[in-house]
């Protein structure tokens, strides 16, 4: 057994960290190159991220001493830290759009499903169950007709003008032509996932659920079947969790508790050619 205080152990940890970072940075580099974003822009964003993270981890203070501490922690010059600090702009966390929230509630509310568990068409107006009632359960700041038009624009729903019924067209919010929304999903979903994984590694004890199942030695045919299995699991998870989380939100409102926390629950799958042959299914925790 290696001694934790042994420098060779520290070197092993640093080597493992570098390998992990390389795996994280490779797809980011691929995205930037594919979209024509030069390294200089990404470098500036990375500098800002370092400064913001260093400031968040230090005891707040005013004046040049704060700049010096951030400079020492990040390895950036004091001039660079000062420039970035003076040029900072507040960035609020992006909340799901009302249209996306309507879609999620429709998918997750069993009372809005048929006997096969699929979301059933809703009359456009009137008392619940109706699209109008569903929209107003999410927000009263935007007219239901406007929200319906947004869902239709995103290709998530359609209105039958003959019956005045609204139907969902898809079972997941997968942005297509709306690239801005696609990038927002990328940043929010992967950002929260990565934040959970990093906090679990940095903290003394894991604070977030972050697990995965890994399997190899699969054929292309098996991958197709596995994909359908994963989609079915997500559908069940959505139906089970959404009503219960909505009930927690309602309970907070009724109890008058301070509601300043957020939660994201996700599921993903990824496939690629095998790196090395093995013959087992692993539960990676």
N, C-alpha and C positions, 0 to 999 in steps of 0.2 A: 504494500500500500504506500502511495506517495505521500510525502509530508506537505500539508497545505502551505507551510512557510517556505518550502523549498523553491528557489527561483525557477527551477525547471518546470514546476507545476504552474507557476504564474505564466511562464512562456507558453505552456500548452493551452492555458485559458485564453491568452491573447491570440494565439494561432487559431483557436476555435472561433473566437469572436471575429477575426478577420475573414475567415471562411464563411461565416454566417452573413457578414455584411456584403461580401462579394455576391452571394446568392440573392440578397435583397436588392442590391444595386443593379444587377444585370437586367432584370425586366424593366427597371426605371430607365436605364440607358436605352433599351430597345424602344420604349415608348417615345422618349425625347427624339431619338434619331428618326423614327418613323414620322413624327409630326414636325420635324424641322426646327426643333428647339436647340439652340447652340449651347455648348458647355458653359460659356460665360454666364448665361442666364441662370442655369441650374446652380452654378458655383455661388452666385449671389444669393439665391434662395437658401442654399445650404448654410452660408454664413449667417443669414438672418435666423435660421432655425437654431443654430448653435447659440447665438446671442440670446434669443428668447428662452431657450431651455436653461442656459446658465443663470439668467436673471430669475427664472422661476424657482431654481434650486437654492438661491442665496437669500440671506436675510435682507429684506428691502432696506435701502438707505439712499441718501441723496448725495450728489456731488461727485467729484472725480474718483473718490475711493471705490464707488460702485463700478465705475468704468474699469478701474484697475483690477478688481476681483474678476470681472467678466473676461477681461483680457487674459488674465493668468489661467483661468479655467478653460478657455477656448483655444488659446494659442494665437488668437488674432491680435493685431496691434491695437493700441489704445485709440489711434486715429480711426481705424476701421470700426471699432466698437462704437465710438462716438458718432460717426457718420450714420451707422445703421440705427442707432438709438434715436437720433434726431429725426430720422426719416420713417420711423415706424408708424403704421396705421392700424387701428383696432380692427380685428376680424372676428365677427361673431360666428358661432357655430351654425352651420346651415341646417335649418329645420326641414323636415319633409314637407313638400308642398301640400296644400289642402287636397288637390286632385289625387296625389299619391296616397294620402291618408284615407280618402274615400275608397279607393281601390282596395287597400289593405283591410279595411273594415268589412267591405263587401265579401272579400275572399274568406275572412275569418269568422264571420257571424253565421252560425248554423241556421238561424232563423231565416236567413236570406238564401238558403240552399234548397235544392230539390231532394228527393229521396235518395238519389245517387250521390249526393254530397257535392254537386256542382252548383255554382252560383246561378240562381234563376233570374230571368228577366224581371225588371221592376217597372211598374207604372211610373211615368215621369213625375206626376204631381199627386198630391193628396196625403192622407195620413199613412203612417207606417203600416206595412212595408211599401215604401216608394223611394224613388231616387231623391226626391225633394227632402223627405224626412231624413234620409241617410246623409245627405249633404249638410243639412242643418245640424245634425249631430256632431259634425266635424267643425263647422264654422258658420256663423251668421254674418260674418263680415263680407262674404262674397256671395253673390246671388247663385242659387243652384243652377240656373241656366248657363251662367258663365263657367261654372265648374264642369258641367256636362260638355260644353264646347271644348274645354281643355282636355278632358278625358278622350274625346273623339279625335282631337288634334294629335294626341300622343298615340293613337291607335289602340287604346285600351278598351274603349266602349263604342257602341253605336246606338243611334236612335232610329226606331222604325216609325216613320211619319204616319203610316196607316193605322197602326195600333197604339201609337204614343207610348211604346214600351222601350226601355233602355236595357241593353244586354252587354255583358262583358265579352271581349273578343279574345282575351288572353288570360292565362293563369299566373303570370308573373310580370312585374314591371321591368322589362328588358328594353332599354332605350334603343331605338333604331336610328332614325334620321336626326334626332335631336342630340347632336354631339355634345353640346354644353351640359345637358342633363346626364349624359353618359359619363362625362368626366367628373361631374359632381358625385355620382354614385361611386365611381372609382375612388375618389379622395375620401369620401365619408366612410364607405364600407371597409376598404382596405386600411384606411387610416386608423379606424377604431380597432380593427383586428390586430394591426401591428402594435398599437398602443397597449392593448391587453397583453400581448405576448411579451413586450418589453418590460412592462410593469411586473409581470410574473417572474421574469429573470432577475430584475434589479432588486425587487423586494425580498425580504427574508422569507416570506411565505406567499404563495400565489394568491392574488386577490381576485382573479377572474377565471372563469371557465374557458379553457382554450385547448381543445383536444382534436384529434383527427384519426381516421382509420386509413391505413395504408395497405394496399394489395398490389401484387405484381404477378407476372406470368399469366396474363389475361389475353385472350384473342380480341380482335376487333369486334367480332360478333358479341362477345361477352361484355365488352365496354358499352355497346349500344344498350344492352339489357340493363347493365348497371346504372347507366344514365337515367333510364326510366324509373328504376328503383329509387334513386336519389330524389328525382322530381316528385315521386309519390310521397316520400318521407317529408319533403318540405311542405307539401300540401297539407299533410296531417299535422305537422308542427304548427303551421299557420292557423289552422282551424282550432287547435287546442290552446295555443298561447294567447292569441289576440283577445278573445273574450275575457280571459282571466286578467290580462294586463289592463284592459279597459276597466274592469271591475276595481282594480287597485287604484286607478286614476280617480274614479268616481268616489271611492272611499276616502281618498286624500282630500278631495274637494269638500265632501260632507263633514269630515273631521276637522277641517281648517288647518291641516298640517302644511308646513312650508314645503312647497313642491319645487325644488331647485336642482333635481337630479335627472339624468337622462339614461336610457338603456337602449342598447342595440343588440339584437340576437340575429345571427346569420348562419347560413349553411352554404358551403361551396364544394365543388368537385373539380378536379384537374386531372388531365390524362396526358401522358407523354411516353415515348419509348423508354424501356428499362435501361438503367445505368449498369446494373450488374444483376445476374440471376440469383434469385432466392426462391424458396418454396414455402412461404408462409404468409399469413395475414397478420398484421401487427396493429395493436392499439397504441397509437402514439399519444402519450399524455404529457 
